Amino acid sequence: MRVLVVEDEIKTGQYLKKGLTEHGFMVDVSDRGEDGLHLALTGDYAVIILDVMLPDQDGWSVIAELRRMGKQTPVIFLTARDTLQDRIKGLELGGDDYVVKPFAFSELLARLRTVLRRGPDRQPESIRIADLEIDFHRHKATRNKKRLDLSPKEFLLLWLLARHTGEVLTRTYISEQVWDINFDSDTNVVDVAILRLRKKVDDPSSVKLIHTIRGVGYVLEDRSDHIE
Amino acid sequence: MSSKTDQIILNNKKLFGFSTALSITKRLTILYAVSVFILLAISSVFLDWVLVSDLEKEDHQFLISEIQSLRVLLRENPENINAWREEVERETLASASAFVKYYVRILDEDSQTLVETPGMKEIISPLSFPDPLKIISPTAKGIKKKGHDGRPLLLITALVEPYRYEGKKRFIHIALDMSHEDAIISDYRKKMAIILFCGVILSAIIGFAITKEGLRPLKAIAKAFQGVGPEELQKRIGLTQWPDEVAILAGAFDMMLERLENSFTALSQFSANLAHELRTPINNLRGEAEVALCRARPAQEYRQVLESSLEEYGRLSRMIENLLFLAHADRKDALVRRSLISVHKEVEAIVEFYEAMAEEKAIKVICSGTAALEADPILFRQALSNILSNAFQYTPEGGTITVTIKKLDNSSVCVDIIDTGIGIETKDLPNIFHRFYRSERARIHYPQGTGLGFSIVKSIMDLHGGTVSVKSEPMKGTTVSLKFL
């Protein structure tokens, strides 16, 4: 999948290219609004990551021009402008998401995948990872055929992790998706919740599924077939 | 200094675009001159009127007395025209050289001239005279006319009825030359014009001088204002003796200085705290990176350094986010999107978020009461979350956190969050809303806190026009009350 990054900060552009490439995207970086717009109009990108403050043509006018020319490529704004007015403006101009600097890379990745997933793609009804089975409709999770006793929020948390298996989810993303908490909080509530979930899900089995990525967040994956 | 002040004032004028406004000095000078002009004009018109009417009265009195004496002459010598002539010629010719020049003519009832002052015909014709007076009294009025040679004349006709000659009535025509009076009046008017002109000029000069003198304290206070630089905010100018009017200004300025000084102090305190708070994570980052790079290490060790850095970065990002929130709230440009929320529902949602924590620490959370409220749901949750986060941090295992929702009256709602935690010491209570303030015990108990939580709660309450208050007893617990008005 091809991603266009329009960002004038060279370091930011470089690490975004590196990070996204390592996650399987093909990345083009442009450090000017005009060039970015040209690439966006001519190239076939799955998503565009757009900085607002650019040296020549700012991000607002880039997206406005893009939409005027009839291009509906999803756009994620990436900017240090953090006022609510700016967020609203970004979304009104046709942006699909708005990420404020400083941001966690995994956060951006998660949002990128959310934007790409939008559309006809349906949620699966059940997921199976190693000996963990989750049935969303019946609200049932089993490990090694034994039913897990989970609270509704714990079930939602497990479902979220399982649905994104292999993806690192940040604490912010998790609290937003599970508890609808849209602000950063100082607490380690998510850590505690994961700790408790881990006890219920991983303690009964020798195969550990929930892993901590220190400083980033959490991931649910079956690592039994590769050596740590 | 004065020219410098003027320069500044001039610049300000240009800056604010009110260069059309007249200076106070100019304004007062013009007002002085105009008022003196009006006063002088009114008084000179009045004096003019008095002078003119006095002169007229005098002239009439003179003419009436002349008529009386002619009547006496006619009574005493009813037949003797020569005696009349003699008398008329003597009287009027004598007057020719004096100030009061007048002419007399005596006619019969057929308008036949019997006797007249020589040369009277050439000056004024008998037809110009008015109808005879009915009664000869001091209030009788003559008419003013110009003679043939252009001299102004006052004319009176009198009827001498009782003293007939050959059965015929007599008329007396008497004309007074008024050029002398006119000269007096025009001379007076000239002088008045000069007085008026000089008065206006003089009053403008005096007004200018008075204004300059009167506004001196203003210049002095402006100088005093200029003397207060950013380094001398503790200066107060009201300590000097000022006139009452300027003292108000000095007082207001001092109050402004007081507020400025307070915010300056708060700002520098805030910067110092901010620098201090930044120092710790930056120090960790720098130290770890330096040590890691000192020599080659296995990948696992580099990995640990990066992971540890990420934690610090997260802390820094959160701090920036919180500071930006506070900055927006201070400038009131944080959008408050109010909607009608069920307080109970919002509290439940946040309590659910903390559920895992509550179970882990075996803390009982009790939630009671319901109310509806106009508030921004996200901000409400954030405020509540910050308070609950503190409550969970400082409440030991097995404790209780109670959230009560009370409706005070129609529009105001009070939310109390009561914990059985370690409490806050009395000396720390006034400071807990200060940015970055953290008590000693808080630093030990919860080192990863930022010290911004309560500041954010206060900002959120300010944005909603509400209040937040804290009561606490060490080792017993803390009660935080949010009042939405």
Boltz contact constraints between the chains, C-beta under 6 A:
constraints:
  - contact:
      token1: [A, 82]
      token2: [B, 324]
      max_distance: 6.0
  - contact:
      token1: [A, 84]
      token2: [B, 335]
      max_distance: 6.0
  - contact:
      token1: [A, 102]
      token2: [B, 317]
      max_distance: 6.0
  - contact:
      token1: [A, 179]
      token2: [B, 353]
      max_distance: 6.0
  - contact:
      token1: [A, 181]
      token2: [B, 353]
      max_distance: 6.0
  - contact:
      token1: [A, 182]
      token2: [B, 378]
      max_distance: 6.0
  - contact:
      token1: [A, 183]
      token2: [B, 382]
      max_distance: 6.0
  - contact:
      token1: [A, 184]
      token2: [B, 318]
      max_distance: 6.0
  - contact:
      token1: [A, 184]
      token2: [B, 321]
      max_distance: 6.0
  - contact:
      token1: [A, 185]
      token2: [B, 385]
      max_distance: 6.0
  - contact:
      token1: [A, 186]
      token2: [B, 389]
      max_distance: 6.0
  - contact:
      token1: [A, 187]
      token2: [B, 389]
      max_distance: 6.0
  - contact:
      token1: [A, 189]
      token2: [B, 353]
      max_distance: 6.0
  - contact:
      token1: [A, 189]
      token2: [B, 354]
      max_distance: 6.0
  - contact:
      token1: [A, 189]
      token2: [B, 357]
      max_distance: 6.0
  - contact:
      token1: [A, 192]
      token2: [B, 356]
      max_distance: 6.0
  - contact:
      token1: [A, 192]
      token2: [B, 357]
      max_distance: 6.0
  - contact:
      token1: [A, 192]
      token2: [B, 360]
      max_distance: 6.0
  - contact:
      token1: [A, 193]
      token2: [B, 356]
      max_distance: 6.0
  - contact:
      token1: [A, 196]
      token2: [B, 356]
      max_distance: 6.0
  - contact:
      token1: [A, 214]
      token2: [B, 307]
      max_distance: 6.0
  - contact:
      token1: [A, 215]
      token2: [B, 307]
      max_distance: 6.0
  - contact:
      token1: [A, 215]
      token2: [B, 310]
      max_distance: 6.0
  - contact:
      token1: [A, 215]
      token2: [B, 311]
      max_distance: 6.0
